[in-house]
Amino acid sequence: MISRLRSRNSLSKHLRTMVRRNRLRSSLLCCLLVTCVLGLMWFRFRGNSYLDMDHDMGHSLTARQSEVTNQEHNELDDALSRVHRDRRERLREVCRHRKVTYLGTSPEEAVRQHFVFDSNSQIVYCAMEKVGSTFWRRLFQILAGKSKSKSPFDLSPADALGGNVHTFSNLPFYIITGMVTSYKKFVFVRNPFERLFSGYVDKIFSMAFSHYGKYIVKTQRPNASQRSINCGHDVTFAEFVKYFIQAERTRKHRDGHFLPMYDHCKPCQVGYDYIGKLETIQEDTIYILNQLNFTSMASRLQNEFVDKTRNDSYSDQTNLLFRFIKMHQKCISAHELQKIFWKKEQIRGLIDPDIRFPFSEAESQKLEASQYLKALHRSVGRTKDNKMAKEFRRAALLQAYATISRTDMDALKEILKPDCEIFGYDCESVQ
């Protein structure tokens, strides 16, 4: 009996010991599992922290880059805003003192045709010849919803006029007054000496206005040859300037391509909100478009302006040339006219002035428009550099004005003085 009790006690003790050991093992195993889980969680946490740090750093870098880009755009916009504010203030200040003097004498019906407007966007643009008006008239058709084209360069320069864009021509005066008071108004101007020379090159030198050429020869050239009188193909810049002075003094035989800018777009009467300049046409165009809430068009032109402007001119001038060859074949040979148009593009800084016209007189007789156009593209040369192109234009300008007498130059400065004062150009120097 006693031995059985002892045996039972020994077994019970042994079982309790085994239970305690199992509990210890279980505890150790649980601790090990918890440690592993915590370790994995720690490594996962650390890994994600590094990933998140890289992700955040990427976002921070992009954000900083975006901030820099936005800052640059904002600084540029601020600078342009100051420029346009200064131009407006100058206009107001000059006109405040000279309003009566600077009214101009152009007939009202002629002035009305220069103004185009869009009632939906409430904008008014005064289109001035020889100051990017061919470009802006096409662009205005798109802004006014009159064309489905995405870019003004998609429209032919020949389509600049018309396009069902509304003008002031047939509007009652009280409606015009309301528009001028409430709509946003803008205009583009240019150095008046450069504009006058550009008008000569584009319309007289290249025989676009042969009727004016004939008139100038008859009135400004003593002992002119019969061919020159009949054709007006060889008018010099000095003769053109004499014609211009006479036309402004007598108010006869004037033309919008040569008309002083203040008499063309009436700045003292209109009071423009934005005054762009041809010298900075890309920057001013994009700024004005953004100000008028045409931001998508501004972005599009930002990327295509320079190259497409050159190509646009090449195509337009080539079309004009081959049309004029037929028109003027009784006065001038195809070879002579082709060389004139080649020189014209050199004066405008669009092809290198040192590259000669590449076709002989015999080749000119059979020359096709596509061949001439390809030759233009091959002759860009140093004009690809905008600074060089500007220098070439300036050299041509100075060379032309060097032929003007002191008397005519003084008279010219007096005629162009209002434009210089209103728009901030130097009338004492062609440079």
SVG drawing of the C-alpha trace seen along z (x, -y; Angstrom):
<svg xmlns="http://www.w3.org/2000/svg" viewBox="-25 -120 55 122">
<polyline fill="none" stroke="black" stroke-width="0.4" points="0.0,0.0 2.7,-2.4 4.8,-1.5 1.8,-2.1 1.4,-5.6 5.0,-6.4 4.8,-5.2 1.8,-7.4 3.5,-10.5 6.6,-9.9 4.5,-9.7 2.6,-12.8 5.8,-14.7 7.2,-13.6 4.1,-14.7 4.2,-18.1 7.9,-18.5 7.1,-17.6 4.2,-20.1 6.5,-22.9 9.1,-22.0 6.5,-22.1 5.2,-25.4 8.8,-26.8 9.4,-25.5 6.1,-27.0 7.1,-30.3 10.5,-30.2 8.9,-29.3 6.4,-32.1 9.2,-34.5 11.2,-33.4 8.2,-33.8 7.4,-37.2 11.0,-38.2 11.0,-37.0 7.8,-38.8 9.0,-42.0 12.3,-41.7 10.5,-41.2 8.2,-44.2 11.2,-46.3 13.1,-45.4 9.9,-46.0 9.3,-49.3 13.0,-50.3 12.8,-49.3 9.6,-51.2 11.0,-54.2 13.9,-54.3 11.6,-53.8 9.3,-56.5 12.3,-58.7 13.4,-58.3 9.8,-58.8 9.5,-61.9 12.8,-63.2 11.7,-62.6 8.5,-64.6 10.5,-67.3 12.9,-67.5 10.1,-67.7 8.3,-70.2 11.5,-72.3 12.0,-72.1 8.4,-73.1 8.8,-76.0 11.9,-77.2 10.1,-76.9 7.1,-78.7 9.3,-81.3 11.0,-81.9 7.7,-82.2 6.4,-84.5 9.5,-86.7 9.2,-86.8 5.5,-87.7 6.3,-90.3 9.0,-91.8 6.7,-91.9 3.9,-93.3 6.2,-96.2 7.2,-96.7 3.6,-96.9 2.7,-99.1 5.5,-101.5 4.4,-101.5 0.8,-102.4 2.0,-105.1 4.2,-106.6 1.2,-106.6 -1.0,-108.4 1.6,-110.9 2.5,-111.9 -1.1,-112.0 -2.1,-114.1 0.2,-116.8 0.0,-116.3 -3.5,-114.9 -4.7,-117.6 -1.4,-117.6 -1.3,-113.8 -4.8,-113.1 -3.7,-112.4 -5.5,-113.2 -6.5,-109.9 -10.2,-109.6 -12.4,-107.9 -13.5,-105.2 -9.9,-104.2 -9.1,-104.1 -12.2,-101.9 -11.0,-99.2 -7.9,-98.7 -9.8,-97.7 -11.0,-94.1 -12.9,-92.8 -14.5,-89.8 -17.6,-90.3 -17.4,-86.9 -13.9,-87.4 -14.3,-91.2 -11.1,-92.1 -10.1,-94.7 -6.9,-94.6 -5.7,-97.4 -4.0,-95.8 -1.1,-97.9 0.7,-97.1 4.5,-96.2 4.1,-95.3 3.2,-91.6 -0.3,-92.2 -0.4,-89.3 0.5,-87.0 -1.9,-88.6 -4.8,-88.8 -4.6,-85.1 -4.2,-84.5 -7.3,-86.7 -9.4,-84.5 -8.6,-81.6 -9.2,-83.5 -12.5,-84.8 -13.6,-81.2 -13.7,-82.1 -11.2,-79.4 -10.8,-75.8 -7.0,-75.9 -4.9,-75.2 -2.1,-77.6 -1.9,-80.9 0.9,-79.2 -1.7,-76.7 -3.4,-79.5 -1.9,-81.0 -0.7,-84.6 -3.0,-85.3 -5.9,-84.4 -4.9,-87.1 -7.5,-89.6 -11.1,-88.7 -11.9,-85.5 -15.3,-86.9 -13.6,-88.8 -15.7,-91.9 -14.3,-95.4 -15.4,-98.8 -16.3,-99.7 -20.1,-99.6 -20.7,-100.0 -22.5,-103.1 -20.1,-105.4 -21.8,-104.8 -21.2,-101.0 -17.5,-101.7 -17.3,-104.0 -18.7,-101.3 -16.2,-98.7 -13.2,-101.0 -14.3,-101.7 -15.0,-98.2 -13.1,-95.7 -9.4,-94.8 -7.5,-96.6 -4.0,-95.9 -1.8,-97.0 1.7,-96.1 4.2,-98.8 7.7,-99.1 10.7,-101.4 9.3,-103.9 12.5,-104.1 12.7,-100.3 9.0,-100.1 9.4,-102.7 12.4,-100.8 10.4,-97.5 7.5,-99.1 9.9,-100.1 11.5,-96.7 8.3,-94.8 6.1,-97.0 8.4,-99.1 11.7,-97.3 10.1,-94.0 7.5,-95.6 4.4,-94.6 3.1,-98.1 4.4,-98.9 1.8,-101.6 3.5,-103.5 6.8,-102.8 5.7,-104.4 4.3,-107.4 7.6,-107.9 9.7,-107.7 7.6,-110.3 7.6,-112.7 11.0,-112.2 13.4,-111.3 14.4,-114.0 15.2,-112.6 13.9,-109.1 14.0,-106.5 10.9,-105.5 11.3,-101.9 11.5,-103.2 8.4,-105.4 6.4,-102.6 7.6,-99.9 8.6,-101.7 10.9,-98.7 14.1,-100.5 13.0,-103.0 15.8,-103.8 15.2,-104.2 16.2,-107.9 13.5,-108.5 11.0,-106.6 11.8,-108.8 11.2,-111.9 7.9,-110.6 6.9,-109.8 7.8,-113.3 5.8,-114.8 2.8,-112.5 2.8,-113.4 3.0,-117.1 0.4,-117.2 -1.8,-114.4 -2.0,-112.9 -1.0,-109.5 -0.6,-108.1 -0.8,-104.4 -1.4,-102.4 1.9,-100.5 3.8,-103.7 1.4,-105.8 2.8,-106.9 1.6,-104.6 -0.2,-107.2 -2.3,-108.2 -3.0,-104.6 -4.3,-103.2 -5.1,-106.5 -3.4,-105.6 -4.3,-108.9 -8.0,-108.3 -8.1,-104.6 -5.8,-104.2 -4.5,-100.6 -4.3,-98.1 -1.4,-96.3 1.2,-97.7 3.4,-94.9 6.5,-95.6 7.8,-93.8 11.3,-93.8 9.9,-91.5 7.0,-90.0 7.3,-86.5 7.5,-87.5 4.8,-90.1 2.4,-87.9 2.6,-85.1 2.2,-87.6 -0.8,-89.2 -2.4,-85.9 -2.0,-84.8 -3.4,-88.1 -6.5,-87.6 -6.9,-84.0 -5.8,-82.3 -3.3,-80.2 -3.4,-77.1 -2.6,-79.1 0.2,-80.9 1.8,-77.5 1.5,-76.3 3.2,-79.3 5.9,-79.3 7.4,-76.1 7.0,-76.9 7.3,-80.7 10.8,-81.2 11.1,-78.3 7.6,-78.5 8.0,-82.3 10.9,-81.7 9.2,-78.9 6.1,-81.0 8.0,-83.8 9.8,-81.5 6.6,-80.0 4.8,-83.3 7.6,-85.1 8.1,-82.2 4.4,-82.3 4.5,-86.0 7.7,-85.8 6.3,-83.4 3.1,-85.3 4.9,-88.5 7.1,-87.0 4.1,-86.6 2.7,-90.0 5.9,-92.0 7.4,-90.0 7.1,-92.9 9.2,-95.1 11.7,-92.8 13.1,-89.3 12.5,-86.3 16.2,-86.3 16.2,-89.9 13.1,-89.6 14.3,-86.4 17.5,-88.2 15.4,-91.0 13.4,-88.6 16.6,-86.8 18.1,-90.2 14.8,-90.9 15.2,-87.8 18.8,-88.8 17.7,-92.3 15.1,-90.7 17.8,-88.6 16.2,-85.3 19.1,-84.0 22.8,-84.7 23.8,-87.9 27.1,-86.3 25.3,-83.5 24.8,-84.6 21.7,-83.8 22.5,-80.3 20.9,-80.1 22.1,-81.4 20.0,-83.4 19.4,-80.3 18.4,-78.3 16.1,-81.0 13.9,-80.6 13.0,-77.1 13.2,-77.5 10.2,-76.1 8.9,-77.4 9.9,-74.2 13.5,-74.6 13.6,-78.2 12.1,-77.3 14.7,-74.5 17.4,-77.0 16.1,-79.4 16.1,-76.6 19.7,-75.7 20.8,-79.3 19.9,-80.0 23.6,-80.1 24.5,-82.4 21.0,-83.8 20.1,-80.6 21.7,-82.6 19.1,-85.3 21.8,-87.7 23.5,-87.4 20.2,-87.8 19.6,-91.0 23.0,-92.3 22.4,-91.7 19.1,-93.5 20.7,-96.4 23.5,-96.6 21.0,-96.7 19.0,-99.5 22.0,-101.7 23.2,-101.2 19.9,-102.4 19.6,-105.4 23.1,-106.4 21.8,-107.4 19.3,-110.0 20.3,-113.6 20.5,-115.6 17.6,-117.8 15.4,-114.8 16.5,-113.1 15.5,-116.1 12.1,-116.2 11.7,-112.5 12.5,-112.8 9.9,-115.5 7.2,-113.4 8.0,-110.3 8.4,-112.3 4.9,-111.4 5.5,-107.7 8.9,-108.0 7.5,-109.9 4.3,-107.9 5.9,-104.4 9.3,-105.2 11.7,-105.1 14.8,-107.3 14.1,-109.7 17.5,-111.2 19.2,-108.1 18.3,-105.4 20.3,-102.9"/>
</svg>
